[in-house]
Amino acid sequence: MDRRAVLTGSAALAASLAMPAVAAPVAKRTFRIIRDGDDIGRHTLEAYSSVKGFEIAIDIDIAVKFLGITAYVYRLQNREVWKGGEIVSIESSTNDDGSEERARIWRDGNALKIEGSRFTGQAPISAVTTSYYALPFMKRAPWISTQSGDPLEISVAPMPGRANWWGVTGELQTSLGYDTRGEWVACEFDAGGEPAFYENVGESGLIGEMWASA
C-alpha cells in the first residue's frame, strides 16, 4: 500500500478480486485522508471470515485537486487471505495517476511466491504486507508492497513520547497509531511535500483480532 496505487478496470481482474457476494463483512473500518487540511479521499477495510480463513478487502481512493482541477489520482484495490497468521494469497491492482502496477502473492510450501510489477521471486512465509491492520506486523519482516510486490527494506520501532505509535523508516516512511485493543486507528505521512493523516470516521468489529484468531 505505498501511496501510489490501483484499479485497472479490467472486468476479468475485478471478478478475480471480488469477495464472495453472499458474505457480509464481520469488521469494517473507514478512514478519511486529510492532506494539508484538505479531504482528499477514503481508505476502507472490510474483513470477512470464510472457509479459507481471514479475508479482507482494502480499497483506497484519492483525488488531489488544485484550483478545482484534479491534479493527481491514486486508487488501490487489494484482496488478502490469511490463515494462522500467514499469507494464503494476495491479489492487488494499482494505478498511480495512470501508472499501473500489480502484485500477486501465494503460498507455495514453506515460502511465498510473488509476481509483481517490480519484483518476481520468493519471500519467507513470515512476511507481512503494507496493509498495517494487525499490530503484530510491526515485529515481522519483510513487508511486501501490495502495490508492486516488492519486499521492502524498512525499520519499525516504537515512537518516543507517543504511546501505541510506531515509526516506519527506509523504503517506506510513515507513522502508524494503534489503540489499546491493538487496532489500527491512525496514520501520518508525507504526501508530495505536504503533511497528511488518516482520520478514523467509522468502524465496526475488530479487524486485528479477527486476523489473529483466523
ChimeraX commands (.cxc) that place a marker at each C-alpha (Angstrom):
marker #1 position 0.00,0.00,0.00 radius 0.5
marker #1 position 2.50,2.55,-0.96 radius 0.5
marker #1 position 0.54,5.58,-1.71 radius 0.5
marker #1 position 0.72,5.22,-5.44 radius 0.5
marker #1 position -1.91,2.62,-6.08 radius 0.5
marker #1 position -4.62,0.84,-8.08 radius 0.5
marker #1 position -7.50,-0.28,-10.18 radius 0.5
marker #1 position -7.06,-1.46,-13.74 radius 0.5
marker #1 position -10.76,-1.52,-14.58 radius 0.5
marker #1 position -10.43,-4.92,-16.24 radius 0.5
marker #1 position -13.64,-6.88,-15.82 radius 0.5
marker #1 position -11.74,-10.15,-15.56 radius 0.5
marker #1 position -9.43,-8.81,-12.87 radius 0.5
marker #1 position -12.30,-7.23,-10.99 radius 0.5
marker #1 position -14.06,-10.59,-10.94 radius 0.5
marker #1 position -10.95,-12.33,-9.64 radius 0.5
marker #1 position -10.58,-9.79,-6.82 radius 0.5
marker #1 position -14.23,-9.81,-5.75 radius 0.5
marker #1 position -15.15,-11.07,-2.29 radius 0.5
marker #1 position -17.93,-13.69,-2.00 radius 0.5
marker #1 position -21.25,-11.98,-2.73 radius 0.5
marker #1 position -23.04,-13.99,0.00 radius 0.5
marker #1 position -20.62,-12.94,2.74 radius 0.5
marker #1 position -21.21,-9.93,4.94 radius 0.5
marker #1 position -18.19,-8.19,6.44 radius 0.5
marker #1 position -17.66,-9.05,10.10 radius 0.5
marker #1 position -15.49,-5.99,10.76 radius 0.5
marker #1 position -15.13,-2.70,8.89 radius 0.5
marker #1 position -13.08,0.47,9.16 radius 0.5
marker #1 position -13.18,3.69,7.15 radius 0.5
marker #1 position -10.50,6.37,7.19 radius 0.5
marker #1 position -10.79,9.87,5.77 radius 0.5
marker #1 position -7.49,11.03,4.27 radius 0.5
marker #1 position -6.51,14.63,5.00 radius 0.5
marker #1 position -3.65,16.37,3.17 radius 0.5
marker #1 position -2.62,19.88,4.21 radius 0.5
marker #1 position -6.11,20.36,5.68 radius 0.5
marker #1 position -7.99,19.12,2.60 radius 0.5
marker #1 position -10.13,15.98,2.41 radius 0.5
marker #1 position -8.58,14.01,-0.48 radius 0.5
marker #1 position -10.10,10.55,-0.19 radius 0.5
marker #1 position -11.01,7.40,1.67 radius 0.5
marker #1 position -9.30,4.20,2.78 radius 0.5
marker #1 position -11.72,1.38,3.62 radius 0.5
marker #1 position -11.18,-2.10,5.04 radius 0.5
marker #1 position -13.80,-4.87,5.20 radius 0.5
marker #1 position -12.87,-8.15,6.90 radius 0.5
marker #1 position -14.61,-11.50,6.41 radius 0.5
marker #1 position -14.46,-14.96,7.95 radius 0.5
marker #1 position -14.62,-17.82,5.46 radius 0.5
marker #1 position -13.55,-21.42,4.99 radius 0.5
marker #1 position -10.27,-20.02,3.65 radius 0.5
marker #1 position -9.58,-18.17,6.91 radius 0.5
marker #1 position -9.35,-14.39,7.30 radius 0.5
marker #1 position -10.22,-12.39,4.16 radius 0.5
marker #1 position -10.01,-8.64,3.83 radius 0.5
marker #1 position -10.95,-6.19,1.08 radius 0.5
marker #1 position -8.90,-2.99,1.09 radius 0.5
marker #1 position -9.72,-0.03,-1.13 radius 0.5
marker #1 position -8.09,3.40,-1.37 radius 0.5
marker #1 position -9.48,6.22,-3.47 radius 0.5
marker #1 position -7.60,9.53,-3.55 radius 0.5
marker #1 position -8.05,12.62,-5.71 radius 0.5
marker #1 position -5.91,15.70,-5.10 radius 0.5
marker #1 position -7.32,18.89,-6.63 radius 0.5
marker #1 position -5.71,22.22,-7.41 radius 0.5
marker #1 position -7.91,25.21,-8.22 radius 0.5
marker #1 position -10.84,22.83,-8.67 radius 0.5
marker #1 position -9.00,20.63,-11.17 radius 0.5
marker #1 position -7.98,17.07,-10.30 radius 0.5
marker #1 position -4.19,17.09,-10.34 radius 0.5
marker #1 position -3.47,13.61,-9.01 radius 0.5
marker #1 position -5.42,10.36,-8.68 radius 0.5
marker #1 position -4.48,7.33,-6.60 radius 0.5
marker #1 position -6.59,4.22,-6.30 radius 0.5
marker #1 position -5.95,0.79,-4.82 radius 0.5
marker #1 position -7.88,-2.46,-4.77 radius 0.5
marker #1 position -6.33,-5.23,-2.69 radius 0.5
marker #1 position -7.71,-8.59,-1.56 radius 0.5
marker #1 position -5.86,-10.61,1.07 radius 0.5
marker #1 position -6.42,-14.11,2.50 radius 0.5
marker #1 position -4.61,-15.26,5.68 radius 0.5
marker #1 position -4.64,-18.41,7.80 radius 0.5
marker #1 position -2.82,-18.95,11.09 radius 0.5
marker #1 position -1.11,-15.57,10.81 radius 0.5
marker #1 position 0.39,-16.43,7.40 radius 0.5
marker #1 position -0.42,-15.26,3.89 radius 0.5
marker #1 position -2.51,-17.63,1.78 radius 0.5
marker #1 position -2.93,-15.30,-1.20 radius 0.5
marker #1 position -2.84,-11.63,-2.18 radius 0.5
marker #1 position -4.27,-10.06,-5.35 radius 0.5
marker #1 position -3.90,-6.32,-5.87 radius 0.5
marker #1 position -4.23,-3.88,-8.72 radius 0.5
marker #1 position -2.68,-0.42,-8.64 radius 0.5
marker #1 position -2.75,2.79,-10.61 radius 0.5
marker #1 position -0.60,5.74,-9.64 radius 0.5
marker #1 position -2.09,8.58,-11.67 radius 0.5
marker #1 position -2.12,6.43,-14.81 radius 0.5
marker #1 position 0.89,4.24,-14.00 radius 0.5
marker #1 position -0.44,0.73,-13.45 radius 0.5
marker #1 position 1.12,-1.77,-11.06 radius 0.5
marker #1 position 0.12,-5.11,-9.60 radius 0.5
marker #1 position 1.01,-7.72,-7.01 radius 0.5
marker #1 position 0.07,-11.37,-6.84 radius 0.5
marker #1 position 1.31,-13.45,-3.91 radius 0.5
marker #1 position 0.52,-17.02,-2.91 radius 0.5
marker #1 position 1.82,-19.68,-0.56 radius 0.5
marker #1 position 3.93,-22.43,-2.10 radius 0.5
marker #1 position 5.09,-24.93,0.52 radius 0.5
marker #1 position 7.15,-23.12,3.14 radius 0.5
marker #1 position 7.66,-19.97,1.08 radius 0.5
marker #1 position 5.69,-17.26,-0.69 radius 0.5
marker #1 position 5.73,-16.82,-4.45 radius 0.5
marker #1 position 5.47,-13.25,-5.74 radius 0.5
marker #1 position 4.58,-11.96,-9.20 radius 0.5
marker #1 position 4.64,-8.18,-9.11 radius 0.5
marker #1 position 5.22,-5.19,-11.32 radius 0.5
marker #1 position 8.58,-4.54,-9.61 radius 0.5
marker #1 position 9.54,-7.92,-8.19 radius 0.5
marker #1 position 9.17,-11.57,-9.12 radius 0.5
marker #1 position 10.56,-14.21,-6.81 radius 0.5
marker #1 position 10.15,-15.65,-3.32 radius 0.5
marker #1 position 9.71,-14.33,0.21 radius 0.5
marker #1 position 9.74,-16.09,3.59 radius 0.5
marker #1 position 6.46,-17.35,4.99 radius 0.5
marker #1 position 6.90,-14.87,7.88 radius 0.5
marker #1 position 6.41,-11.91,5.51 radius 0.5
marker #1 position 3.53,-9.48,6.01 radius 0.5
marker #1 position 2.02,-6.77,3.80 radius 0.5
marker #1 position 1.96,-2.99,3.76 radius 0.5
marker #1 position -1.64,-3.08,4.99 radius 0.5
marker #1 position -1.00,-2.17,8.66 radius 0.5
marker #1 position -4.24,-3.50,10.19 radius 0.5
marker #1 position -2.59,-6.08,12.50 radius 0.5
marker #1 position -0.30,-4.83,15.27 radius 0.5
marker #1 position 1.95,-7.96,15.08 radius 0.5
marker #1 position 3.05,-6.74,11.62 radius 0.5
marker #1 position 5.22,-4.21,13.49 radius 0.5
marker #1 position 7.52,-7.02,14.68 radius 0.5
marker #1 position 7.69,-9.07,11.49 radius 0.5
marker #1 position 9.65,-8.83,8.26 radius 0.5
marker #1 position 9.81,-8.32,5.41 radius 0.5
marker #1 position 6.89,-6.11,4.48 radius 0.5
marker #1 position 5.75,-6.83,0.93 radius 0.5
marker #1 position 4.39,-3.87,-1.04 radius 0.5
marker #1 position 0.81,-4.53,-2.04 radius 0.5
marker #1 position 1.33,-2.10,-4.88 radius 0.5
marker #1 position 4.27,-3.72,-6.62 radius 0.5
marker #1 position 5.08,-6.99,-4.82 radius 0.5
marker #1 position 8.47,-5.63,-3.80 radius 0.5
marker #1 position 9.82,-6.85,-0.39 radius 0.5
marker #1 position 10.76,-3.57,1.28 radius 0.5
marker #1 position 13.83,-2.81,3.36 radius 0.5
marker #1 position 12.42,-0.99,6.37 radius 0.5
marker #1 position 12.91,-0.48,10.09 radius 0.5
marker #1 position 9.99,-0.33,12.53 radius 0.5
marker #1 position 10.26,0.97,16.09 radius 0.5
marker #1 position 8.04,2.48,18.81 radius 0.5
marker #1 position 7.91,6.27,18.61 radius 0.5
marker #1 position 9.32,8.02,21.70 radius 0.5
marker #1 position 6.73,10.04,23.59 radius 0.5
marker #1 position 3.80,8.66,21.57 radius 0.5
marker #1 position 2.08,5.70,23.20 radius 0.5
marker #1 position 0.99,2.99,20.78 radius 0.5
marker #1 position 2.63,4.71,17.79 radius 0.5
marker #1 position 5.20,3.07,15.53 radius 0.5
marker #1 position 7.61,4.77,13.15 radius 0.5
marker #1 position 8.47,3.14,9.83 radius 0.5
marker #1 position 11.64,4.21,8.02 radius 0.5
marker #1 position 13.57,3.03,4.99 radius 0.5
marker #1 position 11.94,2.26,1.65 radius 0.5
marker #1 position 8.59,3.07,3.25 radius 0.5
marker #1 position 8.20,6.02,5.60 radius 0.5
marker #1 position 5.11,6.51,7.71 radius 0.5
marker #1 position 3.83,6.66,11.31 radius 0.5
marker #1 position 1.13,4.26,12.49 radius 0.5
marker #1 position -1.12,4.55,15.53 radius 0.5
marker #1 position -2.95,1.75,17.36 radius 0.5
marker #1 position -5.40,1.84,20.23 radius 0.5
marker #1 position -5.33,-0.14,23.48 radius 0.5
marker #1 position -7.14,-3.02,21.74 radius 0.5
marker #1 position -4.28,-3.29,19.25 radius 0.5
marker #1 position -6.47,-2.00,16.44 radius 0.5
marker #1 position -5.03,0.26,13.72 radius 0.5
marker #1 position -6.66,3.69,14.11 radius 0.5
marker #1 position -4.28,6.33,12.71 radius 0.5
marker #1 position -1.61,7.05,10.11 radius 0.5
marker #1 position 0.60,10.03,9.31 radius 0.5
marker #1 position 2.88,10.51,6.29 radius 0.5
marker #1 position 4.37,12.98,3.85 radius 0.5
marker #1 position 2.28,13.33,0.69 radius 0.5
marker #1 position 4.16,15.21,-2.00 radius 0.5
marker #1 position 5.81,17.54,0.48 radius 0.5
marker #1 position 2.63,18.19,2.46 radius 0.5
marker #1 position 1.60,16.58,5.78 radius 0.5
marker #1 position -1.17,14.02,5.53 radius 0.5
marker #1 position -3.00,11.88,8.06 radius 0.5
marker #1 position -5.81,9.37,8.40 radius 0.5
marker #1 position -8.91,10.16,10.44 radius 0.5
marker #1 position -10.93,7.15,11.60 radius 0.5
marker #1 position -14.51,8.03,10.63 radius 0.5
marker #1 position -16.28,4.72,11.09 radius 0.5
marker #1 position -15.69,1.23,12.40 radius 0.5
marker #1 position -17.41,-1.96,13.48 radius 0.5
marker #1 position -15.83,-5.12,14.80 radius 0.5
marker #1 position -12.15,-5.80,15.47 radius 0.5
marker #1 position -10.06,-6.39,12.35 radius 0.5
marker #1 position -6.77,-7.07,14.12 radius 0.5
marker #1 position -8.42,-9.54,16.48 radius 0.5
marker #1 position -10.06,-11.36,13.57 radius 0.5
marker #1 position -6.71,-11.67,11.80 radius 0.5
marker #1 position -5.02,-13.05,14.92 radius 0.5
marker #1 position -7.69,-15.68,15.53 radius 0.5
marker #1 position -8.02,-16.96,11.95 radius 0.5
marker link #1:1,2 radius 0.2
marker link #1:2,3 radius 0.2
marker link #1:3,4 radius 0.2
marker link #1:4,5 radius 0.2
marker link #1:5,6 radius 0.2
marker link #1:6,7 radius 0.2
marker link #1:7,8 radius 0.2
marker link #1:8,9 radius 0.2
marker link #1:9,10 radius 0.2
marker link #1:10,11 radius 0.2
marker link #1:11,12 radius 0.2
marker link #1:12,13 radius 0.2
marker link #1:13,14 radius 0.2
marker link #1:14,15 radius 0.2
marker link #1:15,16 radius 0.2
marker link #1:16,17 radius 0.2
marker link #1:17,18 radius 0.2
marker link #1:18,19 radius 0.2
marker link #1:19,20 radius 0.2
marker link #1:20,21 radius 0.2
marker link #1:21,22 radius 0.2
marker link #1:22,23 radius 0.2
marker link #1:23,24 radius 0.2
marker link #1:24,25 radius 0.2
marker link #1:25,26 radius 0.2
marker link #1:26,27 radius 0.2
marker link #1:27,28 radius 0.2
marker link #1:28,29 radius 0.2
marker link #1:29,30 radius 0.2
marker link #1:30,31 radius 0.2
marker link #1:31,32 radius 0.2
marker link #1:32,33 radius 0.2
marker link #1:33,34 radius 0.2
marker link #1:34,35 radius 0.2
marker link #1:35,36 radius 0.2
marker link #1:36,37 radius 0.2
marker link #1:37,38 radius 0.2
marker link #1:38,39 radius 0.2
marker link #1:39,40 radius 0.2
marker link #1:40,41 radius 0.2
marker link #1:41,42 radius 0.2
marker link #1:42,43 radius 0.2
marker link #1:43,44 radius 0.2
marker link #1:44,45 radius 0.2
marker link #1:45,46 radius 0.2
marker link #1:46,47 radius 0.2
marker link #1:47,48 radius 0.2
marker link #1:48,49 radius 0.2
marker link #1:49,50 radius 0.2
marker link #1:50,51 radius 0.2
marker link #1:51,52 radius 0.2
marker link #1:52,53 radius 0.2
marker link #1:53,54 radius 0.2
marker link #1:54,55 radius 0.2
marker link #1:55,56 radius 0.2
marker link #1:56,57 radius 0.2
marker link #1:57,58 radius 0.2
marker link #1:58,59 radius 0.2
marker link #1:59,60 radius 0.2
marker link #1:60,61 radius 0.2
marker link #1:61,62 radius 0.2
marker link #1:62,63 radius 0.2
marker link #1:63,64 radius 0.2
marker link #1:64,65 radius 0.2
marker link #1:65,66 radius 0.2
marker link #1:66,67 radius 0.2
marker link #1:67,68 radius 0.2
marker link #1:68,69 radius 0.2
marker link #1:69,70 radius 0.2
marker link #1:70,71 radius 0.2
marker link #1:71,72 radius 0.2
marker link #1:72,73 radius 0.2
marker link #1:73,74 radius 0.2
marker link #1:74,75 radius 0.2
marker link #1:75,76 radius 0.2
marker link #1:76,77 radius 0.2
marker link #1:77,78 radius 0.2
marker link #1:78,79 radius 0.2
marker link #1:79,80 radius 0.2
marker link #1:80,81 radius 0.2
marker link #1:81,82 radius 0.2
marker link #1:82,83 radius 0.2
marker link #1:83,84 radius 0.2
marker link #1:84,85 radius 0.2
marker link #1:85,86 radius 0.2
marker link #1:86,87 radius 0.2
marker link #1:87,88 radius 0.2
marker link #1:88,89 radius 0.2
marker link #1:89,90 radius 0.2
marker link #1:90,91 radius 0.2
marker link #1:91,92 radius 0.2
marker link #1:92,93 radius 0.2
marker link #1:93,94 radius 0.2
marker link #1:94,95 radius 0.2
marker link #1:95,96 radius 0.2
marker link #1:96,97 radius 0.2
marker link #1:97,98 radius 0.2
marker link #1:98,99 radius 0.2
marker link #1:99,100 radius 0.2
marker link #1:100,101 radius 0.2
marker link #1:101,102 radius 0.2
marker link #1:102,103 radius 0.2
marker link #1:103,104 radius 0.2
marker link #1:104,105 radius 0.2
marker link #1:105,106 radius 0.2
marker link #1:106,107 radius 0.2
marker link #1:107,108 radius 0.2
marker link #1:108,109 radius 0.2
marker link #1:109,110 radius 0.2
marker link #1:110,111 radius 0.2
marker link #1:111,112 radius 0.2
marker link #1:112,113 radius 0.2
marker link #1:113,114 radius 0.2
marker link #1:114,115 radius 0.2
marker link #1:115,116 radius 0.2
marker link #1:116,117 radius 0.2
marker link #1:117,118 radius 0.2
marker link #1:118,119 radius 0.2
marker link #1:119,120 radius 0.2
marker link #1:120,121 radius 0.2
marker link #1:121,122 radius 0.2
marker link #1:122,123 radius 0.2
marker link #1:123,124 radius 0.2
marker link #1:124,125 radius 0.2
marker link #1:125,126 radius 0.2
marker link #1:126,127 radius 0.2
marker link #1:127,128 radius 0.2
marker link #1:128,129 radius 0.2
marker link #1:129,130 radius 0.2
marker link #1:130,131 radius 0.2
marker link #1:131,132 radius 0.2
marker link #1:132,133 radius 0.2
marker link #1:133,134 radius 0.2
marker link #1:134,135 radius 0.2
marker link #1:135,136 radius 0.2
marker link #1:136,137 radius 0.2
marker link #1:137,138 radius 0.2
marker link #1:138,139 radius 0.2
marker link #1:139,140 radius 0.2
marker link #1:140,141 radius 0.2
marker link #1:141,142 radius 0.2
marker link #1:142,143 radius 0.2
marker link #1:143,144 radius 0.2
marker link #1:144,145 radius 0.2
marker link #1:145,146 radius 0.2
marker link #1:146,147 radius 0.2
marker link #1:147,148 radius 0.2
marker link #1:148,149 radius 0.2
marker link #1:149,150 radius 0.2
marker link #1:150,151 radius 0.2
marker link #1:151,152 radius 0.2
marker link #1:152,153 radius 0.2
marker link #1:153,154 radius 0.2
marker link #1:154,155 radius 0.2
marker link #1:155,156 radius 0.2
marker link #1:156,157 radius 0.2
marker link #1:157,158 radius 0.2
marker link #1:158,159 radius 0.2
marker link #1:159,160 radius 0.2
marker link #1:160,161 radius 0.2
marker link #1:161,162 radius 0.2
marker link #1:162,163 radius 0.2
marker link #1:163,164 radius 0.2
marker link #1:164,165 radius 0.2
marker link #1:165,166 radius 0.2
marker link #1:166,167 radius 0.2
marker link #1:167,168 radius 0.2
marker link #1:168,169 radius 0.2
marker link #1:169,170 radius 0.2
marker link #1:170,171 radius 0.2
marker link #1:171,172 radius 0.2
marker link #1:172,173 radius 0.2
marker link #1:173,174 radius 0.2
marker link #1:174,175 radius 0.2
marker link #1:175,176 radius 0.2
marker link #1:176,177 radius 0.2
marker link #1:177,178 radius 0.2
marker link #1:178,179 radius 0.2
marker link #1:179,180 radius 0.2
marker link #1:180,181 radius 0.2
marker link #1:181,182 radius 0.2
marker link #1:182,183 radius 0.2
marker link #1:183,184 radius 0.2
marker link #1:184,185 radius 0.2
marker link #1:185,186 radius 0.2
marker link #1:186,187 radius 0.2
marker link #1:187,188 radius 0.2
marker link #1:188,189 radius 0.2
marker link #1:189,190 radius 0.2
marker link #1:190,191 radius 0.2
marker link #1:191,192 radius 0.2
marker link #1:192,193 radius 0.2
marker link #1:193,194 radius 0.2
marker link #1:194,195 radius 0.2
marker link #1:195,196 radius 0.2
marker link #1:196,197 radius 0.2
marker link #1:197,198 radius 0.2
marker link #1:198,199 radius 0.2
marker link #1:199,200 radius 0.2
marker link #1:200,201 radius 0.2
marker link #1:201,202 radius 0.2
marker link #1:202,203 radius 0.2
marker link #1:203,204 radius 0.2
marker link #1:204,205 radius 0.2
marker link #1:205,206 radius 0.2
marker link #1:206,207 radius 0.2
marker link #1:207,208 radius 0.2
marker link #1:208,209 radius 0.2
marker link #1:209,210 radius 0.2
marker link #1:210,211 radius 0.2
marker link #1:211,212 radius 0.2
marker link #1:212,213 radius 0.2
marker link #1:213,214 radius 0.2
view
